Amino acid sequence: MNVYLDGEFAFGLSRIVAAWLRVGQTLSEDKIRSLQEEETREVAYQRGLHYLSFRPRSEAEVRRKLLEKGFNQPLIEEIIERLKAERWLGDAEFARLWTENRTTFRPRSRRLLRYELRQKGVSEDHIEEALNPLAEESELAYQAGIRYARKLTSLQPDVFRKRLMAFLARRGFSYGTIAPVVRRICSEREIEQPET
């Protein structure tokens, strides 16, 4: 809503901040300053909510985004606390959702999941809490490998093994985990094993 002072446009306010204003009302300098501060607070909050509307985010990601948008640090911390209090934001829940999503749709190693969560600014405690319920590393590698193996069915056995091993390595698994998983997938698909 547009606010006019003495017949001239002064500033704009969101409806939630301007809801109690009425035409002809007298505003002191302190009240104007208070309205503008409340508007800035509301804009920051709405920006935070908008950023969270696409996918869950870590506290550090929201903090960075609000800082990019030009909000000051004390206001950002206030908005972070408000979002946490309203349960729109929380690193423990974010880490849990992130690991569940990755494990379901793009399986990868615990090491790579840990790295991704660190990049998102999640604390070690929350990372550990999110990684604990995951399957063993070999089972995670098997889940990733079996899904990818479907794409490789038309390849020669040696090319199949090499591509599968390279894929699992890119997903962060160690050779000690990859080798038995590849052997297992090859035997299940009845692909001949190389002679040792």
Order of alpha helices (4+ residues) and beta strands (2+ residues): beta-beta-alpha-alpha-alpha-alpha-alpha-alpha-alpha-alpha-alpha-alpha
